[in-house]
Amino acid sequence: MGADIGAEDKHISKDKHILVKHEATGEIYDGDIAKEIAGIPRNAKGTINPPEGAKYKIFIQSTSNNRVLQSGTLFIYDARDDIPKDSDD
């Protein structure tokens, strides 16, 4: 899920999921808390304007099936659906 927005503004639709990582602690926030930190209203589209020297990295859900990542882009991949289920053997 998502690519780091870096230093540029991004317009976010209300249906996109975002994650926010606190740089100092490594904690990752999602849902309404992440949107609040990023300055996006709940259930509304918004624009993220990352400040210089921000203490958070913001990741935005990519819904593209063929996203081409630029060199050096940070990316979070959600593999939960790909993790094999435990068997009862």
Sequence and secondary structure as in RCSB ss.txt:
>XXXX:A:sequence
MGADIGAEDKHISKDKHILVKHEATGEIYDGDIAKEIAGIPRNAKGTINPPEGAKYKIFIQSTSNNRVLQSGTLF
IYDARDDIPKDSDD
>XXXX:A:secstr
  EE TTS EEE TT  EEEEETTT  EEEHHHHHHHHT  TTS EEE   TT SEEEEE    TT    TT  B
    GGGS      
